[in-house]
Amino acid sequence: MDSVTKIGIIGTGLIGNGLAIEIKKQSDLELTKVLTRREIKQMSAYPYPEVLTNSVEELINSCQLVVECSGDVLYGTEVIDQAIKAAIPVITMNAELQVTTGSYFARRGFITEAEGDQPGCLAALHENVVQMGFEPLVYGNIKGFLKLDPNLKDMEYFSKKNGMRLDMTTSFTDGTKVQIEQAFVANGLGAGIAVDGLLAPQTDDLNKVGEELAMTAERLGYPISDFVIAPKAPPGVFIMATHDPRQKDALRYYKMGEGPYYTLLQNYHLCHLEIMKTIKRVIHGGGILLNNGITPSVSVAAVAKRTLQIGEQVTKGIGSFQVRGEAVKIAGNEAHVPIGLLVNAVVTREVKVGEILTFDDVILPDSMALTAWQETIKESTFISI
């Protein structure tokens, strides 16, 4: 790429806005266009209004690299499709999109998740620990709270308090977000999951519960992706790993404990600020950090929070009060509806609380995302691990 790389952004939320500010500070980067669906005339508070556009074509024609952070599976998929067709590398901060349609794009061009959110941070930590000779057994996400069926009043309160959309707050609270993240990590790092819905142990002792998860992984015979509910732990990620027994004394001296399982912790994730590292990585030929792979083994199914009636509409599955997301092994669950596809869907037969929605239970509108998922299912052979 040229000495100054032209960057386009998809999305004008918290992540997109913060990233734009950081790109503008870099002498070797040029922010060319930022794609938004909002009315540009009403975006006077945006820091760089001159780069805003509603045109996908204008975005694509202006840049050498695209960063997708819209938070929207269907919309993001449509725009990425155009970027991939134009042979433009794509960086995402959109685990929801990656776990739904990322494999379709991984077969066709360059797509990688960025550092910053938990999946990208786990991928970077994985690279680091493997280079030091560790062998990962557990890819762990740390969550401070979980409520599978939160009420509207509480979610409205916390959304307003934190300045976030209602659906985002709800998906964080009911576990949908972390289930998506860990399904994505499993696919991208060649791991699996221990059980559908993940184990999600609760603890005040990260090392102890990490060892228990590591023993589970050894018993299963493959690394696992999971999360812990640890209110007293930092909001980061961790890897449980083993090492060559000949390094035991050295690791003890380095305050890593007695082994054989070692906790490697990153105690923060700084979202848009860390995207800059991935942009530089791609520009300098560092390759893919993390994507969903071309043959995923894990998806995120939509599970009914309450009984859904015939004719009921699900406007958006992620962050709704009708369904939540649950990581599942695709083998044996091929008919499930990925929660990322559940947009403007109509229920065609009753689905009881706790049941997984299948394609026989709903009518979905046609979309690029639906086509991408159908092709992923068709072209992949799923092995249960």
CORJOZI-V413659 format. One record per residue. OMEGA is omega in whole degrees, 0 to 359 (* if undefined). D_LAST is the distance of its C-alpha to the last C-alpha in Angstrom with 1 decimal. Layout:
# CORJOZI-V413659
omega=OMEGA d_last=D_LAST
omega=OMEGA d_last=D_LAST
This chain:
# CORJOZI-V413659
omega=180 d_last=39.9
omega=180 d_last=43.4
omega=173 d_last=44.6
omega=184 d_last=44.3
omega=182 d_last=41.1
omega=186 d_last=41.4
omega=171 d_last=38.7
omega=180 d_last=38.1
omega=172 d_last=36.4
omega=178 d_last=35.0
omega=181 d_last=35.6
omega=173 d_last=38.4
omega=181 d_last=36.8
omega=183 d_last=36.5
omega=181 d_last=34.1
omega=180 d_last=36.1
omega=180 d_last=39.4
omega=179 d_last=38.6
omega=179 d_last=37.1
omega=179 d_last=40.3
omega=182 d_last=42.4
omega=179 d_last=40.6
omega=181 d_last=40.7
omega=181 d_last=44.4
omega=185 d_last=45.0
omega=182 d_last=43.6
omega=182 d_last=46.2
omega=179 d_last=43.7
omega=175 d_last=42.2
omega=176 d_last=43.8
omega=186 d_last=42.7
omega=181 d_last=43.7
omega=175 d_last=42.5
omega=183 d_last=40.5
omega=178 d_last=39.4
omega=174 d_last=40.0
omega=181 d_last=40.3
omega=175 d_last=43.0
omega=187 d_last=46.7
omega=181 d_last=47.7
omega=181 d_last=51.2
omega=183 d_last=49.8
omega=182 d_last=47.8
omega=181 d_last=50.6
omega=180 d_last=48.7
omega=188 d_last=46.2
omega=183 d_last=47.0
omega=186 d_last=47.4
omega=183 d_last=48.5
omega=181 d_last=49.7
omega=183 d_last=46.1
omega=176 d_last=44.9
omega=172 d_last=44.3
omega=186 d_last=43.2
omega=175 d_last=42.8
omega=180 d_last=39.4
omega=180 d_last=41.5
omega=176 d_last=43.6
omega=184 d_last=40.5
omega=183 d_last=39.0
omega=187 d_last=42.4
omega=194 d_last=43.1
omega=176 d_last=40.2
omega=181 d_last=38.2
omega=182 d_last=35.1
omega=173 d_last=33.8
omega=182 d_last=32.2
omega=179 d_last=30.6
omega=181 d_last=30.7
omega=184 d_last=31.9
omega=184 d_last=29.2
omega=184 d_last=29.2
omega=186 d_last=26.4
omega=180 d_last=28.7
omega=180 d_last=31.6
omega=179 d_last=29.6
omega=180 d_last=27.8
omega=182 d_last=31.3
omega=179 d_last=32.8
omega=178 d_last=30.0
omega=179 d_last=30.2
omega=179 d_last=33.9
omega=180 d_last=33.2
omega=177 d_last=30.7
omega=178 d_last=33.2
omega=179 d_last=35.8
omega=177 d_last=33.7
omega=176 d_last=33.8
omega=182 d_last=31.0
omega=171 d_last=29.3
omega=180 d_last=28.3
omega=158 d_last=26.8
omega=189 d_last=26.7
omega=182 d_last=24.9
omega=180 d_last=21.3
omega=178 d_last=21.8
omega=184 d_last=22.8
omega=185 d_last=20.2
omega=180 d_last=17.2
omega=185 d_last=19.2
omega=183 d_last=21.0
omega=181 d_last=20.3
omega=176 d_last=18.2
omega=181 d_last=21.3
omega=178 d_last=23.5
omega=177 d_last=21.3
omega=192 d_last=22.1
omega=184 d_last=25.8
omega=183 d_last=27.0
omega=175 d_last=26.7
omega=178 d_last=24.9
omega=170 d_last=23.8
omega=179 d_last=23.5
omega=165 d_last=26.2
omega=176 d_last=26.4
omega=172 d_last=27.8
omega=189 d_last=25.3
omega=180 d_last=22.5
omega=179 d_last=19.8
omega=178 d_last=22.4
omega=177 d_last=23.6
omega=179 d_last=20.2
omega=178 d_last=20.0
omega=177 d_last=23.6
omega=177 d_last=23.0
omega=179 d_last=20.0
omega=183 d_last=22.5
omega=186 d_last=25.1
omega=178 d_last=23.4
omega=177 d_last=21.8
omega=178 d_last=25.4
omega=176 d_last=26.6
omega=177 d_last=24.4
omega=176 d_last=21.9
omega=185 d_last=18.3
omega=173 d_last=16.3
omega=183 d_last=13.9
omega=171 d_last=14.3
omega=191 d_last=15.3
omega=176 d_last=17.6
omega=183 d_last=19.9
omega=180 d_last=23.0
omega=184 d_last=24.5
omega=184 d_last=27.9
omega=178 d_last=27.8
omega=174 d_last=26.0
omega=190 d_last=27.7
omega=182 d_last=25.6
omega=182 d_last=28.8
omega=181 d_last=31.5
omega=185 d_last=34.9
omega=184 d_last=36.7
omega=180 d_last=39.6
omega=182 d_last=37.5
omega=176 d_last=35.5
omega=179 d_last=38.8
omega=184 d_last=40.2
omega=175 d_last=37.5
omega=179 d_last=37.2
omega=181 d_last=41.0
omega=184 d_last=40.9
omega=179 d_last=38.2
omega=183 d_last=39.4
omega=176 d_last=36.2
omega=181 d_last=35.5
omega=183 d_last=34.9
omega=178 d_last=31.5
omega=179 d_last=30.2
omega=181 d_last=31.4
omega=181 d_last=29.8
omega=175 d_last=26.4
omega=186 d_last=26.5
omega=185 d_last=27.7
omega=175 d_last=25.5
omega=181 d_last=22.3
omega=183 d_last=21.5
omega=183 d_last=22.1
omega=176 d_last=19.8
omega=177 d_last=16.9
omega=182 d_last=17.5
omega=184 d_last=17.9
omega=171 d_last=14.7
omega=178 d_last=12.6
omega=179 d_last=14.7
omega=179 d_last=14.2
omega=180 d_last=10.4
omega=187 d_last=11.1
omega=184 d_last=14.2
omega=175 d_last=13.4
omega=178 d_last=10.3
omega=175 d_last=8.3
omega=173 d_last=5.8
omega=182 d_last=7.3
omega=181 d_last=8.2
omega=171 d_last=9.6
omega=182 d_last=11.1
omega=179 d_last=14.2
omega=183 d_last=13.2
omega=174 d_last=15.0
omega=179 d_last=18.0
omega=177 d_last=20.2
omega=187 d_last=23.9
omega=167 d_last=25.9
omega=182 d_last=29.1
omega=185 d_last=27.8
omega=181 d_last=25.1
omega=183 d_last=25.1
omega=182 d_last=24.6
omega=175 d_last=21.8
omega=177 d_last=20.1
omega=179 d_last=20.4
omega=177 d_last=18.9
omega=179 d_last=15.8
omega=178 d_last=15.7
omega=175 d_last=16.0
omega=179 d_last=13.1
omega=179 d_last=10.9
omega=179 d_last=12.8
omega=180 d_last=12.3
omega=179 d_last=8.4
omega=177 d_last=9.0
omega=177 d_last=7.7
omega=180 d_last=9.7
omega=174 d_last=9.5
omega=184 d_last=11.6
omega=176 d_last=14.0
omega=177 d_last=17.7
omega=173 d_last=20.6
omega=187 d_last=23.8
omega=185 d_last=26.5
omega=183 d_last=29.9
omega=182 d_last=31.7
omega=179 d_last=29.3
omega=183 d_last=29.9
omega=183 d_last=28.3
omega=181 d_last=26.1
omega=178 d_last=22.7
omega=173 d_last=21.6
omega=170 d_last=19.3
omega=186 d_last=18.9
omega=172 d_last=19.1
omega=178 d_last=20.5
omega=175 d_last=23.3
omega=181 d_last=25.4
omega=179 d_last=27.3
omega=177 d_last=30.5
omega=185 d_last=30.3
omega=182 d_last=30.2
omega=179 d_last=34.0
omega=180 d_last=34.0
omega=175 d_last=31.1
omega=179 d_last=33.1
omega=179 d_last=36.1
omega=175 d_last=34.4
omega=180 d_last=33.7
omega=179 d_last=29.9
omega=186 d_last=30.2
omega=184 d_last=29.7
omega=1 d_last=26.0
omega=180 d_last=23.8
omega=184 d_last=21.9
omega=179 d_last=23.6
omega=177 d_last=23.7
omega=192 d_last=24.3
omega=164 d_last=25.6
omega=192 d_last=26.9
omega=177 d_last=29.1
omega=164 d_last=29.8
omega=192 d_last=28.7
omega=169 d_last=31.7
omega=191 d_last=30.4
omega=179 d_last=33.0
omega=181 d_last=34.7
omega=177 d_last=31.7
omega=181 d_last=31.3
omega=180 d_last=34.3
omega=181 d_last=32.3
omega=175 d_last=29.9
omega=179 d_last=32.9
omega=178 d_last=34.5
omega=182 d_last=31.4
omega=181 d_last=31.2
omega=184 d_last=35.0
omega=172 d_last=35.1
omega=182 d_last=32.3
omega=175 d_last=29.5
omega=184 d_last=26.9
omega=173 d_last=23.9
omega=183 d_last=22.9
omega=164 d_last=19.8
omega=188 d_last=18.8
omega=181 d_last=16.0
omega=181 d_last=15.4
omega=178 d_last=16.2
omega=181 d_last=12.8
omega=177 d_last=11.1
omega=184 d_last=7.7
omega=175 d_last=9.2
omega=179 d_last=12.8
omega=183 d_last=15.5
omega=173 d_last=17.0
omega=181 d_last=20.6
omega=183 d_last=21.4
omega=175 d_last=25.0
omega=176 d_last=27.0
omega=179 d_last=29.7
omega=179 d_last=30.6
omega=186 d_last=31.0
omega=176 d_last=33.9
omega=180 d_last=34.6
omega=180 d_last=36.3
omega=179 d_last=34.9
omega=173 d_last=34.1
omega=184 d_last=31.3
omega=176 d_last=32.8
omega=184 d_last=29.9
omega=182 d_last=26.6
omega=179 d_last=25.7
omega=181 d_last=28.2
omega=176 d_last=29.7
omega=178 d_last=30.9
omega=183 d_last=29.4
omega=171 d_last=25.7
omega=182 d_last=23.2
omega=179 d_last=19.8
omega=178 d_last=16.5
omega=180 d_last=13.1
omega=170 d_last=10.8
omega=183 d_last=7.7
omega=177 d_last=9.8
omega=184 d_last=8.7
omega=179 d_last=11.3
omega=186 d_last=13.0
omega=184 d_last=14.5
omega=183 d_last=18.0
omega=174 d_last=17.7
omega=174 d_last=20.1
omega=186 d_last=18.9
omega=178 d_last=21.4
omega=178 d_last=22.7
omega=188 d_last=24.1
omega=181 d_last=25.9
omega=182 d_last=29.3
omega=180 d_last=32.5
omega=178 d_last=30.6
omega=180 d_last=32.5
omega=183 d_last=31.1
omega=173 d_last=32.0
omega=186 d_last=31.1
omega=176 d_last=30.9
omega=184 d_last=27.6
omega=180 d_last=27.7
omega=179 d_last=26.9
omega=180 d_last=23.2
omega=176 d_last=22.1
omega=177 d_last=19.9
omega=176 d_last=22.1
omega=179 d_last=21.5
omega=175 d_last=23.5
omega=184 d_last=25.8
omega=186 d_last=26.8
omega=168 d_last=28.2
omega=179 d_last=30.2
omega=174 d_last=29.3
omega=176 d_last=31.9
omega=177 d_last=31.4
omega=175 d_last=30.2
omega=180 d_last=28.9
omega=178 d_last=25.7
omega=177 d_last=25.2
omega=181 d_last=25.8
omega=179 d_last=23.4
omega=180 d_last=20.5
omega=178 d_last=21.6
omega=178 d_last=21.6
omega=178 d_last=18.2
omega=184 d_last=16.8
omega=188 d_last=19.2
omega=184 d_last=18.5
omega=171 d_last=14.7
omega=188 d_last=12.5
omega=178 d_last=9.2
omega=181 d_last=6.3
omega=175 d_last=3.8
omega=* d_last=0.0
